[in-house]
Every structure is written in structure tokens, then in C-alpha cells.
Amino acid sequence: MSTTKYIFVTGGVSSSLGKGIIAASLAKLLQARGYRVTIQKLDPYINVDPGTLNPYEHGECYVTDDGAETDLDLGHYERFLNVKTSQANNVTTGRIYQSVIEKERRGEFLGKTVQVIPHITNEIKERIQLLGKTGDYDIIITEIGGTVGDIESLPYIESVRQLKWEMGDDNALVIHLTLVPYLSAAGELKTKPTQHSVKTLMESGIRADILVCRTEHELSSDLRKKLALFCNVNREAVIQSIDASTIYDVPNMMLEEGLDTVTLDKLKLTDAKAPNLDRWNQFLERHKNPKSQVQIGLIGKYVELQDSYKSILESFIHAGAENEVKVIVKSIHSEYIDENNIAEKLAGLDGILVAPGFGERGIEGKVAAVRYARENNLPFFGICLGMQMAVIEYSRNVLGIKDANSLEMDANTSNPVINLMEAQKNITDKGGTMRLGSWRCDLLDGSKVREIYGTKSIDERHRHRYEYNDVYRDQLESSGMKATGINPETGLVEIIEIPTHPWFVGVQYHPEYKSTVANPHPLFIGFVKAASRYASEK
Ligand code: GLN
């Protein structure tokens, strides 16, 4: 195939309809038919990236191998496709303007007035086509964040209009995702919001080629006909996306609706293979037919918003399926636990995961949870801040260093067992300045992680400023907390374990970013297995 084909996904009527899942599902189907596919997301907000956003605002910040702090939809793309994303896969308005303004300062537009059209739109168009130029992909799906009609998404919509005109209908198509609400008082599904949304898109010069309609009830054939007629699309291009019990069902639902065949047809792609979803369906089969169950406590401070720990929750789904176990994740707010109520809060659990995070709030609850898990042989998994809390807890309660702390929580502690990294000391900017992205880590022979990964050396993704303080390493190791993963370049301790405990592992990196349906993460698999063992021995 010579020309890269472009698919644009826009959203109408309401936000949170799941554009990311539809984009990822279509990508999965096209991949299953033999095409090389990637997905990118354009976000209309002005932050340069979501790294500076509170998880309550925007859910989890997902991190790529090359250290981009991105929208959580990129996590779905990787989990569905098992293909890595990068800086180029997520662009925000902030980044677009930053780049245009830098060019203006360098004098690249000398003599010209710099304007939204053409300068901002040209920059957007360039970014959209960046991945296409690598030659690595046959099809690129671009998700436009926001809802059509929003003031801030206008330059993106205009860029899509221009690209579609330039590329032609055989090389670019627009999928519009809308909502068909059910009015219970009338007992009817309503098409009007969709009609209006398609019209709004049309006012910007874009005709939707395919409509994907989110709905709680089946769309009748008459209703589909009506939508096709009033929205100017072919009858078979009206695709129903009914609520699913799991996002992992959506690719098969889209296959049944023919979203892949309409897409291939419109893009004149005639060399598609029959879709091979064997691995995917194997996973679904296991996910839906667990033989037993475990209860895992997720100890964090952003637990009110499920999206804050998206990748962790999805990793449990992958690892659960692998173990044929249903993993029930119970969210526990770290701010409301302490030494007095900990036994009650963690009662009935088969393992705890102490979550990543920033700042002081809820810290002591996390330390109490670690202590309980350590003393009661309850499987413990600490990620990033969770690992740091394990080091603090051990220093305080086993080494007897009562004021052991992280410099992040107490800048004046005389025992900073978690220290600010050397490279971070002179950094004042907050955005994009943490230790980010993929780093190598060597695993100690004979350790639990060495056995779990089955390899000597790993690469995992990071997002933090603080680190294990090597000054305390001898003391920690000789009293039983081993450093079992070391960065070969810097000597930084990336993994700690307590070998006398059935399963006590803390990692400075984020394994959850690399778990996919095709490749569930070994640490999550190992942790769920340990929790199952704990459950069966109770
Ligand atoms: N706040 C801690 C640090 O910066 C941990 C970060 C995290 O959990 N991602 O080191």
C-alpha cells in the first residue's frame, strides 16, 4: 500500500462518549486485518501536556517510552494495539501555539501577520501528518478531543476539512461519534441531537462519512434509515455502539456492526485479510470465565475518580484474565486510614497495591497500610510513591529511624530515606521536568523480580522526582529489605523486596503503563497469583 490513509474521529452531542475506545476498537480491527495502524489524539486545551493537570481534572497522566506525559486515551491505544505510542501521538493546543510562537520569534514568518488560519492550522496539519511520514503505518487514526461546536476545537476541525479536501475522499474519512439518547417518558430513542451535531460539523465544511451512535438501546432498522437520510450518510455507515459491559467487547461489537468493512470500503482498501482476533478472544474468554476471585485493595488518594488509576485497573484486568481469576479492586482512601482502623479497613483483602502519587496528603495512611501488609504477610505491591512509602515504613518501624521520611513530604527531615534526585535539584519548572520515560534496570539473580520477569534486564517507564537514598542502603539491606533492581547507568535503586515475606515488591517505575491485552505485565500477573495463593490459604 503506498498512500497512508487517514481516519478522523470527531465527537458530537456530549463529551465522554468514548471516542478513544471507538478509535482503539477500529484500530484493533484494522490491525487484525493486516494493516499497520496507529492512533493519535489532538487535545484542544492550552496546557502543553497533561503532566501538570491534577488527576481529578483529567484522570491519569499516561507516560510513553520516550517520556511524553500524555492523555490517558494513549493508554487504551497501547493496551488494544500492543503498539508503542510516543510524543508524536498526543498534541495539545498549548504545544501547537508554543511551536508557532517559537517559529515567530526565530523569524520564520518574517514580515507576515501570524494568524490562526493559516499558521495554527498549518501547524496542526503538519503534526497530524508527522507519523504518516515515518512510513511505519498504513492507516493513522486521529481523535479530535472535545465536542464539535466548541470554540477551542474550531482550528482542528478546519484543519481536518483542509486535509480531507487535499487528500481526497479515498484517503481520508471522518467518523462522527454521537449520542442517541433514550427518553423514558416518551419510550423513544431520539435522533435530533445527532442531526444537529452533524449539521454543526457541516457548517464547518465537513460531511461525516460514518456515524457511530452511542446508545443504551438497540437502534431499529427504521431509526438507522432515518439517521442515514437526515445525516447524509449511507445506510450501512450508521453504526450502533450500545453500552458494553467491558470496553474489551467493543472491537467485536464494531466488527458485528461492520465498522471495519465500511471503513475499508470508503478508503478503497481492497487487500484486507479476514480479521484475526484469536489472541484477543482468548483473553476475553478468560476474562469472562474466571475460576476464582481475589480482592485487592488499591490504596490511593485520588480514588474518587476511577480514571485516576486507569492503567492500574486495566493491568489488573489483563493479569486477572491471565490467571483466570476475577480481580475485585476495592478503592481505599489513604486519607482515612491510620494505625487504629487499618485492620478493619483492610479486612478481607488478599493483597494491597499502594498507588503512585504526589504531595503529603494521605501519606501516613499509606505507611500504615504498608506496615499492616508487611507484618501480616499480606501480598504488597508498591508503585512509585507506593515503593517510596515501603522504604519509609521499613526505615521507621524496622530500622527504628523514627523521623525517616521523603524530602517531598518533609524538607527538613534529618533522615531523608527518599531523596530528591541529584538531577532535579536545580529544576524550577514543573512541566515535563521529572525523570520521565523508559530506563533500563538490571535484576538481581535469585530475586523474586528476576524470576517473575524471566530476564536479567528490563526497561520500564518512570515519572518521579524523588529516589531511594543510597546512604541508607546498607542498613536496609542488612535488616532484610533488599534492593533487587538497579539502574546500570546511574546505580539508582529501582526495586525493593522483602525476601522473607510471601510477596512484597516495590518498584520506582510504573509497570502499569506497559500492560497490554497481548502482553499482560509480569509483575501484575505475579501479584495476582500471590493474592490468589493468599486467598486459598485463608
Ligand atoms: N511524588 C513521588 C516523586 O516525585 C512519586 C511520583 C509517582 O508516584 N509517580 O518521586
Residues whose N, C-alpha, C, O or C-beta is under 5 A from the ligand:
A	BS01	LIG	P356 G357 F358 G359 I383 C384 L385 R463 H464 R465 Y466
